Amino acid sequence: MDTTSLKAIEEKKCYHCGDDCKDQSISLDSKFFCCQGCKAVYEILNTGNACEYYQLQENPGVKSNQPSQDLSFLDDDGIRQKLLSFYDGTISRVTFYIPSVHCSSCIWLLENLSRLHAGIIHSRINFIRKEVTVTFKEQEVSLREVAELLGKVGYMPLINLEHADGSKKKIDRSLYYKIGVAGFSFGNIMMLALPEYLDGQAVMEDSLKKYFSYLSLLLAVPAFVYGGSDYLVNSWRGLKKRILNIEIPIALSMFALFFKSVYEILSHTGAGYLDSLSGLVFFLLVGKWFQARTYEALSFDRDFRSYFPVAVKGIRDGKEVNIAVTDLKSGDHIRIRSNELIPSDAVIRSGKGSIDYSFVTGESRPVTKYEGDKVFAGGRQKGAILELEVLKEVSASQITELWNDEAFAKPSVSKISGITDKVSYYFTPAVLLTGVAVYLFWTLTDPSLAMHALASVFIVACPCIFALAIPFAFGNSMNTLGNRGFYLRKPDLLANLAKADTIVFDKTGTLTRTDVSEVTYEGKPLSEEELAMVYSLTEQSTHPLSEALYSHLQDRKSYVISEFREEASEGITGKCNKHIVVLGSAKFAGAKDVSDCIRKSSQVHVSIDGDYKGVFLIKNKYRKGFDEMIVSLEKDYNLHLLSGDNESEKPYLQTLFRDPDNLHFDMKPADKLNYIKALKKKGHTVMMIGDGLNDAGALKAADFGISISDNVYNFSPACDAILDSRKLSRLHRYVRYARQCLTIVWIAFVLSLVYNFTGLGFAVQGILSPLIAAILMPSSAILIVCYVTWATSLKGRKL
């Protein structure tokens, strides 16, 4: 091999990170890599058609020239516990701040870390906050190795132990700095250009005029390069991906004003448009700041007010009381029953835990825990009652984060948001073509107006107003509904609520109350001990019929239950005082001959040690205002009812529901799920309302799922909204409000179009300066924000 070939090999660079390749043994697609890790990253990006990653900058995965960060401190158990948000000895979860995330390819790569290491279960990126959440197996990969893996692929996490407890948050002040720089440049350039406004030939010598022009140019550079960097960079990235985003017209107008000004000043043919340029950047940034502050205020309101109308059974002064989860404090003792979620990190004080952490880790395998073991928020108990000691307070934002966790949340698509994207998609190229046509026209007729007209068209017709209507309207509506007991998972889901044409109700625990009911018993007489065993078993379950029976049998002796088991729509069983107690359906309890008279009400059959005893008959009490709500909804919706109970209430329900064929009983969870799917196949947009327990599958399958919540911590993350059970009678008002919010958004769209075409009319005539357009553009956005916020708040007062 000759010297030239050897030199070529020595100078071969890694396609991913830019390091020297020692040889050509590691290659793919005619590209060379320094190690298998870089090759694996390229394969991941290539599989996801995300190789634009390598076009954004040269070697974006470049390794830092600084010495690699020493992450050995992550092996310290004390530091590790501060950083981990979840760990149970098998699976751990950590969230790292990744400042180098910059594009969609970064997201693709970071969400495929499991392909780089088998010990990583899954990873999820929050692009806005530049955070990656990684769930991994303790036995296969350590916290330190996870951080080092991120560093190896070009995303070294920024770890600040001072902020590990979340007491302090990073504040991005870059927008303030940019506003300051642009404002300083704008003010001084306007002052230096004052003689030009007053006829510079008469009041100033040519030498001073040139000097002021050069000084203005010097002041304009930081405003253009630094102040306008967000618009310039985002436009460049969009063009790289062949996407015409809404910031391209603004960036083009900045380029046109700046380079036209540079040409005129250096060629001494004019004063340029630096005042317009710096004013454009300044007012755009001020508008951006106002929008950000307004949306942050709405977001804060949602976090602060979005605690759910749920409580957990707590023990205070030796008595069991309901405690709102947000009122829990460190040291409080609480009781968690079967299928209830653990609201905060805690320690087991009594009982045996079988904790399902699928809401946190995605792994559905229950984890066995004993007295003294630590359990974490988000776990669901799958056994008998646990008594826990709370380790830390619960915040509304923690509950919201759990509810919104993408590990178990169903994908949601807002149809109206797609309309905004389409408008922006077609509007941007239309604005560009209009600007070019206007520029050519004025170049031929009056060249002095050509640049002004071009910049004004690009600025005044910016379609960013369209993108503001939905988040502000829906965000404020979400807050308004939350203050009235209706809690949405995400603002965009309001559109799905408004577009529903079919409503499906569960009956037991949804339309009926669990705290008030008439309970009678038929069968073999039960001794006081047997009644106490039934009472103790019902105490373990959150099913509405168990709740009703538990309330009826109160003030009896409570026994310890072991070997507890609950089967959906069938019943519960457990061992009490060495006896096997079974409560549930006739088949589940072993009943053979069930009298027809039993069909008159809901029923809970009882057997003890295989000996069938009898049945508790439970006459349901419907929620207040239920009948008026059904009559009101019947006018606009197809109503259906699916119940796991018998047909005892059918005659009464037929008087309310318009179509008797839409009433179905003895439905199991799988039957409800299939029924929802069948309705959707027929083209219906389905809203499902259930109690969040046996209805989880149907709630998730529906276009919009609502979980009814009483004073128990049993909400289902499969739903799109949680409704305070006391506000169920107002459901028709909430749905009508959602429709009104859609109308408000459409009105905002129309107003935006009127503004754009009116402003465009003045801009194409050359009578609108870029500076005035720069003021009008954010001003119009602010007006749209104020309108949708005011309108949705006004409609909300009528709820």
N, C-alpha and C positions, 0 to 999 in steps of 0.2 A: 504494500500500500504506500503511495507516495506521500510526501509531506503535506501537500495541499489537501488531500483527503483526510489526513489525520487532524489537520487544523479545523476542517469543516465539522468533524465529529466533536472536537473539543469545544467549538463555539455553538453547538446545537443547544437551543434553549427549550426549556419545558413549555409546552403550549399553554398550560394552566397557570403556573406560578412564576415562570420566567427564570427559574434557576438553571444553572448549567446541567446538561445531561452527560453523565460520565460515558454512556455508550448509547447505542440505538436499540437496545434489547426490549425496551418497553415502548410500544408504539400502537397506534390505532388510527385508522383512516388517514394514513400518511402524516400523522402528527406524533411528535415524540414527547415523552414524559419522563420526569426525573425519578418518579417512584410510582408504586401501584396505587397509592392514595390519590395522587393527582389524576391518574388515568380513570379511577373509579368516579371521581367528581365529574370528569368530562362525559363519561358514559351516562351518568344520571341526567345531566343537562341535555345530552343528545337524545336520550329516550323521551324526554319531555318536550322536545322541539324548542328548547330554551337556550340555544347556543348564541342568541343575540347578546347573552351575558358577556361574551368575549369581544363584542363589537363596541361596547360602551366605553371601554378604555383598554389600553394595552396591558395584557396580563392582569386582569382584575383580581385574580387570586394570588397576586404577588405576596411573597412572604416579607415580613418586616425586616428591615436592615438592622433594627435594634436587636439586642440580645433577647432571646425568647423569654417570655414572662415565666417566672418561677411560680408554679401553682401548687407547690407541695403543701401550702397552708390549708388546702382543701381536704387534706387527709386528716386534719384535726377534727375530732368528733364534735367539739363545741361549735366551731365555725360551720361545720357541715350542717348541724341541726338548725342553725340560724338561717342558712340559705335554702334548705329544702322546705317546700311547702307541703310535702307529703312523703312519709316513709313508714313502712311496716315491717322492715327486715327483709322483705323480698322485692318489693317494687318501690321506687322513689320517684319524686317529681321535683323539678327545679325550673325556675324562670331566670334567664340571663338577659341582660341588656346588651344588644348587639348594635353598636353605632354604625358599623360599616354596611348595613343592609341598604340597598339603593334601588333595586328593580325587581320585576316579577321573576326573573331568573334566580335571584337570591332566595325568593320565597320558595320556589320549586326545589332548590338545593337543600335548604334548611328543613323543609318538610319531608325530605327523603333521607334523613340521617340514618334511619333504620337499615338502609341498604349499604351503609358504610360500616356499620357495626351491628352484629346480631343481638347485642345486649340492649339496644335501644328499641323500645316498643313502638313509640310514635313521637313525633315532634310537631309543634304547631307554632306558626309565626303570627305575631301581631305587628303588621307593617307600620301602622300609625305610631305605635309606641316603641317600635324597633326592639321588640322582645321576642324571644323564642322560649317556648315551654317544652321541656323534654321529659318524657316518662321512660324510665330505664330500669333494668333488672340489676339489683345490688350485687348478685353473685357473679355476674358476667362483666360488668363495667362499673367503675367507681365514679364518683362525682368529679374527681380530678381528671380522669380519663375522658369524660364527656366534654369538659372545658378544653382539654388539650385537643380533642378531635375537632371542635369548633375552630380552634386556632389553626390547625393544620389545613383546613379547607378555606382559610382566609377570613374567618369571622371570630377573632379573638374577643371573648366577652369582657365587658368592662365590669369588674367586680369591686364594689365599694362596701366594705363591711359596715361602715357607719350607717348605710342605708339598708342593711340587710333586714332590719325589723320593720321596714316600711314607714318609719316615723318621719322621714324626710323624703321629698320627691325632687327630682331634677327639674329645673325650670329652664326652658329654652327661651333665652332672651335675644336670639338672633334677629327676630322680627323688629324688636325695639331698636337694636343697633342700626338696622337697615333704614328704618324710618328716620332715625336721627341723622344718618349720613345724607339721605335723600333730602330731608328738610333743610339741612345746612347748605347743601349745594343749591337747592332751589331758591332759597332766600338770598344768598349772595349773588347768584347769577342774575336774578331779577334786579337787584340793586345795581350791578355792573351794566345791565342792559337798559337802565333808565334813560340815559342820553339817547339811545336808539329810539325809544318811544317818543322822545321830545324833539326828534329831528337832529340826529347826531352830527350832521354836517355843520350846523349852526352853533352848537355849544361845545364841541370837542374837536381837538386836533386829531389828524390821522394817526399820529404816532401813539397817542393815548388810546385811540379807538382800537388799534391793532393789539396793544398791550392788554386791554380789557377783554378782547376776544380770546387771546391766548390764555388769560387767567380763567375765563369762563370755561374754556375747553378743559383746562386742568381740573377745575371743580366738577365738571360733568362726568369725567371718567369714573370716579368711585360710585357716583349715583347710578351710572349705566351698568358698570361691571359688577359691583357689589350689591347695590340696592335692587337692581333688576335681575339678579342671578337666578332666583327661583323660576321666573318666567322663561329666561333664556335656556337654563338647563333642562327644565321639563319639556320645553318645545323640542330641544335637540334629541332628547330621549324618545319622544314620540315619533319624530321623523325617522330615527334609527329603526324603530319598530314598524315604520310605514303607517303610523296612526296620526291623523290630523286632530290633535286635541284642541281644546278651546283656548289655550294660551298661545297658540302659534300666531294668530293675528296680532296680539299685543307685542310679542317678541319681534315680529317683522316691522311693526311700526317703530319700535325702539331702534332697531337696526337702521331703518330708513332715516329717521331723524338724526341719529348720531353721525352716520357716515356722510349724509348730505351736509350736515353742519361742519364736519371736518374738512370736506372738500371746499365749501364756501370760505371758511376762515383761512385755510392755507393758500387758497388761490386768490384771496382778497376780492371775491366777487359778491360777498354778502356776509351778514352777521350770523347766519345759521339759525337753528331752532333749539338751542340748548336750554332756553327757559322752558319751552314746551316739553322737552324731553325730561328734564329734572322734575318739573311739575307733574308730568304724567306718572313717573315712578313714585313720587311722594304720595299723591292722592290714591293711587292704586294700593299702596302699602297701608295707608290709613284705612281704606275700605276693607282691606283684608284683615287688619287688626280688629276692626269693629265686628266683622262677621265672626271671627274666631272667638272674641269675648262673648258675643251673644250666644253662640252655640255652646261654649263652655259653660255658660250660666244655665242653659237648658239641661246640659248633661249633668251638671252638679245637682240640679233639682231632681233629676230622675234618680240619681244614685242615693240622694238623701231621703227621698220620699218613697222609694220603691220597696221598702220593707213590706212583706206580705202579711195579710191579716191572719197570721197563724201563730200558734203558741205551742209550747211543749209542756208536758206534765212535770211540774217541779215540786220539790219538797221544802217547805218553809214553816218553821215553828212546829215541825212534826206533822204538818197537814199537807195533803196533795192539792196543789193549786195550779191554775193555768198561768204560765208566764210567757209574755211576748218574747220571741227569740232575740229581739234587739235589746231586751232588758236583762238578758242573762249576764252575770258577772262571774269573774273567776272565783271558784270556791262553791258556786251553787250546785246543788244536787238535783238531777233531773232523771226522769224515767222515759226510756225509749221502748216502744212496743214493736211488735212484728210489722215489717214493711214501712216503718217510720225512718226518716233520714236523721242522721246525727248532725245537729246544727253547728257544732263547734268542736274543736279539738278537746278531748276529755280523757279521763282515766276511769276504767271500770271499777266500781266499788262493790257491786254484787251482780251475780248472774254470769252466764256464759254467752259470749258473743259469737254470732256467725255473720260476719260483716261482708256485704257485697259492695265492693268499691268500683263497680263498673262505671258509675257516674264520674269517677275521678280518673281511673286508669284505663278504662275500656275493657278490663279483664273481669269477666263475670264470675270467676271462681271465688266462692265465699272463703273468708279468712277466719279461722277460729281464734278467739281471744278470751283470756281468762281474767280473773280479778287482779288488779294491779297493772294490767296492760294498757297502753295508750291507744286510743282510737281517734280517727280524724274526721273532720267535717266532710259531709258528702257521702259517707258510708251509710248503707241501708241495712238495718238489723233484719235477719231472716229467722229469728228464733223467739224465745220467750223474752219477757221484760228484762231490760238492763237498767241498773241504777248507775249513773255516771256522775263524776265530779268535773265540772267545767274548768278548763285550764285557762282559757282566755275569752274575752268578750267577743260577741258576734257583731259585725258591722253590716249595714245594709249593702255596702258594696261587695262584701264577701258573699252574701247570699245571691246577689245579682250575678256575680262572676260564676258561681256554681250553676245557676239557672241557665246562663248563656254559654256554658262550656260546650264547645263544638264536638267534644268526644261523644256526646249523646244527644245533642240537639239536632232536630231534623232540618234538612236544607230548606230555606225559605226564599222564595222569589217574589218580588213585588213587580206586578205587571206594569204599573204606571211608571216605575223607575226606568224600565226599558224604553218607554216612550221618550223620556228625557234624554237618554243616551242616543236614540235615533235622531232626535231634533238637533242635538249638538253635533252628531256625526255629519248630517247633511248641511247644517247651518254654517259650519266652519269653512268648508270649501266654497260655499256660495259667497261668503264674505270675502274670501281671498280673490275670487274671480271678479266680484264687484269692485274691489279695491284696484285691481290691475286695470280694469276697464276705465275707471274714473281717472286713474293716473295718466293713461294714454290719451284720454279725451282732453284733459287740462294741459298736457304737454304740448298738444297741437294748437290749443286755443289761447291759453294764458299760463305759460310755464311757471310763473311766480306762485300760482295757486296749486300746482300739481302735488307737491310734497305735503302741503297742509291737508288737501283733500284726501290723499292716500292714507295718511296717519289717522285722520279723523274717522274715516270709514272703518278702519281696522279696530279702532278703540271703541267707538260708540256702538258698534254692532256686535260687540263681544257677547256670545251666547251664555256667559257664565251665570246670568240671572236665572236661566232655566234650571240650572243645577242647584240653586239655593231654595227654590220654592218647596220642594218635597222635604228635605231634612228639617227645615225650620217649621213647616206646617205640621208634619207628623211628629216631630220632636216635642213641640209644645202641646199637641193633642195627647201624646203619650203621658205627659206630665199632668194634664188636666184630668184624664181618665184615672190615673193613679191616685189622685186626691179624692176620687169618688169610689174607690174600692175595686177598680178594674185595672189590672196590672199586665201590661203588654211586655212580651219578651224583647221585641225590637220595634222601632218606629215604623219601618217599612211594612210590617205586617198589618198595619191599619188598612192598607189597600185590599188585602185578602179578606179582612173582616167585612169591608164595605161591599165587596163583589159577591159575597155568598148568596145563593138563591135557595139553598136547602139547609134546614137545621134539624139535627138528630139529637134527641135527648136520651140520656140514661134516666132511670126512674129512682131507684133506691139510693138514697144519699145525695141525689142531685135535686130532684123535684120534691122529695120528702125530707122531713126533719128527722134527725137521729136522737135529739134530746127530748122530744115529746112524742109519746106513742102509747097506745093501749095494749097491754100484754096480758094474755090469759094462758093457762096451761091445761092441756087435756092429756090424760094417760094415767099411768101408775103413779100413786102419790110418791113424792120425793121427800126424803128426810132432810133435816136441817143441814146435815153434813153434805148430802148430795147437792143441795142447793148452793152451799158454799163452794163446792168443787166446780159447779157450773159457773158460778160467779167468778172464781179465780181464773178459769179458762177464758171467759169472755174478756177479762181484763187485759189479756195478752194481745188482742186483735183490734185493728182499727176499722174493720168492716162495719158498715152502718147498722146491720142487724145485731152484730155483737155489741155495738155501742148502745143500742136500744135495750137489749137484754141486760147489759151491765148496769145501766141506769135503773132498771126495774128491780134488780136484785141487790141494790146497794146496802151498805151497813151490815154486811155479813163478814164472817171471818175469811181472811184471804190466805190461801195455801200456796206453797211454792210449786211451780209447774216445771216439769222437766220433759224432755223429748217432745217439745212442742213442734207442731207441723201445721201449716196452712196451705190448702189447695184452692186456687182461684175458682169461684163459683160453686164449690163443693162444700167446704167446711173446714173446721179446725179440730185438732186432736192433741192430747197431751196426757202426761202421767201425773196424777195428783194423789198423795197419800197411798201410793202403791196401787192405785186404780187407774185404768185407762178410760178417759172421758172423751166422748166424741160428740160434736155439735155440728149440724149442717143440714144438708138435703136429706130427704127420706132414704134415698139409695145409699148415701154416704154413711148414714147412721144405722143402716140395716133394717129399716122399716119394711114390712111386707104388705100388710093390708092397711092402706091409708084411706080413711073415710072421705067421701066427697065434700062433707061439710068443712073439712080442713082447707079446702080451696078458697074459702071466703076471705082469707087474709094471708099475709106473709107468714112463713113458718120456719122454725128452727127445731129440728128433731134432736132427741137426746138418747144416747146409749152409754151405759157404764159397764165396763168389762164384758162387752159383747151382748149385754142384755138390753134390748130396746125398752126405753121407759115411756116415752110419749113425745109431745110436741108443744112448743111455745108458739101461740098464735099472736102475731104482732100486726095490729091495725095501724096503717101509716097515717101520719098527719102531714099534709102538704104545706109547703112553705107559703107564707103570707103573700098575697098578690099573684100567686101562681096562675089562677084561672084568668085574671085580667091580662096577664102577660101573654098567655097562649092565644087568647082571642085577638089581641093586638098584632101578634106576629103572623097569625093565619092570613091576614090581609095581603102580606107581601112575600111570604115564604111557603115552601112545601115543608110541612112539619112531620117528623117521624119520631117514634118512641121505641127504644130497645131496652128491654128489662131482663135481668137474670131471674126475676121473681116470677111467680105464677100469675094467672089471669084474674085473680080476685078483684083487682081494681079496674078491669077492662070496661064494665058497664058505665062507671063514672067517667073514665077518660074518653069514651066514645062521645060523650056530650060536649067535649071541648075540642077534640081533634076532628078536623073536617073529613078526613078519609080514614075510616076504620081499618082499611087494609094496611095502613102505615103503622099500626100498633102491633108490636111483636114481643112475645114473652118467652120465658125459659131459654133465654139466649146466653150462651157461654161467651167468654172473651173472644174466642176465635170466630164465633158466629157474628159478633158485632163488627169485627175487623173486616170480614168478608162482605158484610152488608154495605159498609162504607165504600169499599173498593168497587162494588157493583154500581152504586150510585154515581161514582166518579166516572166509571166507564160509559155511563149513559150521558155524560156531558155536564153533569151538575157540579157546581162549586159548593162543597159541603162544609158546614160548620158543625162540629161535634161538641156536645156539652156533657161532661161526666164528672165523677168524683175523684178521678186521678188514680184509682187503685186498680180495679179490674178492667178499667177502660183505657189503660195506657196505650195499647196497640191501636185502638180505634181513634184515639186522640192524635196519635202520630200520623195515621193514614189520612186523616181529614185535611182539607185545605186550610182550615183554621180550627184549632182545638182549644177549648176552654175547660179548665179544671175548677170545679167548685170547691171552696175551702171554708171549713168551719174552724173552730178554735183548736185544731190539731195540726201537728207538723207532718202532713202527709201529702204535700203537693207533688205532682208528677212532672219531671223535667221534659216529658214528651209533649207537653202542651205548649201553645203559643201565648196563652194568657191565663191569669188566675183571677177568679171573680169571688169577691167576698160573698158568702152565701146569703148574707142579710140584704144584698143588693141584687139578687137574682131577678126580682120583679121589675127591675129597671133595665133589663137586657135590651128590650126594644128601643129604649132611649139611647143606649150606648151604640147600637148598630146604626140608628138613624144619624147620630153624631158623626160616626165614621164616614157615612155617605156625604154628609155636609162638608166634612173636611176635604173629601175628594173634589167636591164642587169648588171649594175655595182654592185648591191647587190649580184647577182648570182656569179659574178666573185670573189667578196670578200668571199663568201661561199667556193668557190673552193680553193682559196688561204689559207683559214683557215684550210680546210681539208688537204691540202698539208703540211702545217706547222705541224699540229697535228700528221700526220702519220710519217713525217720525224723525228720529235722530239721523237715520241714514239719508232721509230726504234733504236735510240741511247739509249733511256732510258732502254729498255728491255735488252740491252747488258751490262748494268751496267757501261757504259763509260760516262754517263752524271750525274754530281753531282746535288743534290737538289738545291744548291746555284745558279749554272748556269741556271737550269730550272726556278728558281724563277726570274732570270733576263730576261730570254727569254719570259716567259709568259706575263708580262705586256708590254715588248718591242714589241711582236707580236701584241698585242692589239693596241698599239700606231701606229704601221705601218698600220694596217687595217683602223684605224680612219683617218690617214693621206691620205691613198689611196682613200677612198670613198669621203672624203672632196675635195681632189684635182680633182678627176675624175668628180664629179658632178659640181664643179665650172668650170672646163674646158669645159664641154658640155654646161653649162649655158651661156658661152661667145658667143656661136653661135646663141643664141636666138635673 
